[in-house]
Amino acid sequence: MFGINELVVYPAQGVGKVERIEKQEIRGAVTEFYIVRILANNVTLMVPVANAHSVGLRSVCDSKEGGQVLDILRDRSDFTGYTGQNWNRRYREYSEKLKSGNLRDVAYVLKELLLIGRDKELSFGERRLLEQAMSLVTLELSFALGRDQEIVRSDIQEMFQDVLGDMESEA
């Protein structure tokens, strides 16, 4: 159960705040909803309390997990390089990971796209996924680590400066 004013993460939308919990009658049944305002875009979501877990609503990670996610981003040992995989297949795979709501999966997408961008120009769709992953990761980490989102973004960009420098020179 989440409380009012608690920060939560909704898959593919990011960090939001539970503004209130309200009951509504739908088809004769009274259902309780979390009213969640997504911080990145001010969208309001109604999430049934009974289904919150199954739709992936979760608490913002703690500072320990936030640090582990930064370690995952730094570690390039699991990256096998651009394999020439069809961008459409990669796009679907990465979209599913972003929808999972799992911060480690989202960080994986971010790292993969940054590193793939070192070897080839990203498609428009991949660049959109990259920006979405960056936004999701940096906002959650900013709350988990108690740091400004732009500082977290800057730290991640610095980790990948060799990659981002190559991508910027190609543009």
C-alpha positions in Angstrom: 0.0 0.0 0.0 1.3 3.4 -1.0 0.6 6.5 1.0 -0.4 10.0 -0.1 2.6 12.1 -1.2 4.7 8.9 -1.6 7.0 8.8 -4.6 6.3 5.8 -6.9 7.4 4.6 -10.3 5.0 3.7 -13.0 6.5 1.6 -15.9 7.5 3.6 -19.0 6.2 6.8 -17.3 8.7 7.2 -14.5 8.5 8.8 -11.1 5.2 10.1 -9.9 3.7 11.2 -6.6 0.6 9.7 -5.1 -1.7 12.7 -4.8 -4.6 11.0 -3.2 -6.5 7.7 -2.9 -10.1 7.8 -3.9 -13.0 5.4 -4.3 -15.1 5.4 -7.4 -18.1 3.3 -8.3 -17.6 1.5 -11.6 -20.4 -0.8 -12.9 -21.9 -1.1 -9.5 -18.6 -2.0 -7.7 -16.7 0.4 -5.6 -13.0 0.5 -6.5 -10.2 2.3 -4.8 -7.6 4.1 -7.0 -4.2 5.8 -6.4 -4.2 9.1 -8.2 -0.6 9.5 -9.3 0.8 12.6 -11.0 3.8 11.8 -13.2 6.5 14.3 -12.4 8.2 14.5 -15.8 5.1 15.4 -17.8 2.4 16.3 -15.2 0.1 13.5 -16.5 -2.3 12.1 -13.9 -2.9 8.3 -13.8 -5.6 6.4 -11.9 -4.2 3.1 -10.8 -6.5 0.6 -9.1 -5.1 -0.1 -5.6 -5.9 -3.9 -6.0 -3.9 -4.0 -9.3 -1.1 -1.7 -8.4 1.5 -4.4 -8.1 0.4 -6.3 -11.2 0.7 -3.2 -13.4 4.2 -2.6 -12.0 3.7 0.4 -9.7 6.6 0.3 -7.2 8.5 2.5 -4.8 11.4 4.6 -6.0 14.6 2.6 -5.4 16.8 3.3 -2.4 20.3 4.9 -2.5 22.0 1.5 -2.3 20.2 0.2 -5.4 20.8 3.6 -7.1 24.5 3.2 -6.6 24.3 -0.4 -8.0 22.6 1.0 -11.1 25.4 3.5 -11.6 27.8 0.5 -11.3 25.9 -1.4 -13.9 26.1 1.6 -16.2 29.9 1.9 -15.6 30.5 -1.8 -16.2 31.0 -2.5 -19.9 32.1 -6.1 -19.6 28.6 -7.5 -20.5 28.5 -5.5 -23.8 29.4 -7.7 -26.7 29.4 -4.8 -29.3 27.1 -4.0 -32.1 26.1 -7.3 -33.7 24.2 -6.0 -36.7 21.0 -7.1 -35.2 17.9 -5.7 -37.0 17.1 -2.3 -35.4 13.4 -3.1 -35.5 14.0 -6.2 -33.3 16.2 -4.3 -31.0 13.6 -1.5 -30.8 10.9 -4.0 -29.7 13.2 -5.7 -27.2 14.2 -2.3 -25.7 10.6 -1.0 -25.7 9.6 -4.1 -23.6 12.4 -3.5 -21.2 11.3 0.2 -20.7 7.7 -1.0 -20.2 8.8 -3.5 -17.5 9.4 -0.7 -15.0 12.5 -2.5 -13.7 15.2 0.2 -13.2 18.0 -2.3 -14.0 16.3 -3.2 -17.3 15.9 0.5 -18.2 19.6 1.1 -17.3 20.6 -1.8 -19.6 18.7 -0.2 -22.5 20.4 3.1 -21.8 23.9 1.6 -21.7 23.3 -0.6 -24.8 22.0 2.3 -26.9 24.9 4.6 -25.8 27.4 1.9 -26.6 25.7 0.9 -29.9 25.8 4.6 -30.9 29.6 4.4 -30.7 29.6 1.9 -33.6 26.8 3.1 -35.8 24.3 5.9 -36.1 21.2 5.3 -34.1 17.8 5.3 -35.9 15.3 8.0 -35.0 13.3 5.4 -32.9 16.5 4.3 -31.1 17.3 7.9 -30.3 13.8 8.4 -28.9 14.3 5.2 -26.7 17.7 6.5 -25.6 16.2 9.8 -24.5 13.3 8.0 -22.7 15.7 5.6 -20.9 18.0 8.5 -19.9 15.0 10.5 -18.6 13.6 7.5 -16.6 17.0 6.5 -15.1 18.1 10.1 -14.2 14.9 11.1 -12.6 14.6 8.0 -10.4 18.3 8.1 -9.5 18.0 11.8 -8.6 15.4 10.9 -6.0 17.2 7.8 -4.8 20.5 9.6 -4.4 19.1 12.9 -3.3 20.8 14.7 -6.2 19.6 17.1 -9.0 18.4 15.3 -12.1 20.7 17.3 -14.3 23.7 16.4 -12.2 22.9 12.7 -12.5 22.5 13.1 -16.2 25.8 14.9 -16.4 27.5 12.1 -14.4 26.1 9.5 -16.7 27.2 11.5 -19.8 30.6 11.7 -18.3 30.8 7.9 -17.9 30.1 7.6 -21.6 32.1 10.6 -22.8 34.2 8.5 -25.2 30.9 7.3 -26.7 29.1 10.7 -26.6 32.1 12.5 -28.1 32.0 10.1 -31.1 28.2 10.5 -31.5 28.4 14.3 -31.3 31.2 14.5 -33.9 29.1 12.4 -36.3 26.2 14.8 -36.0 
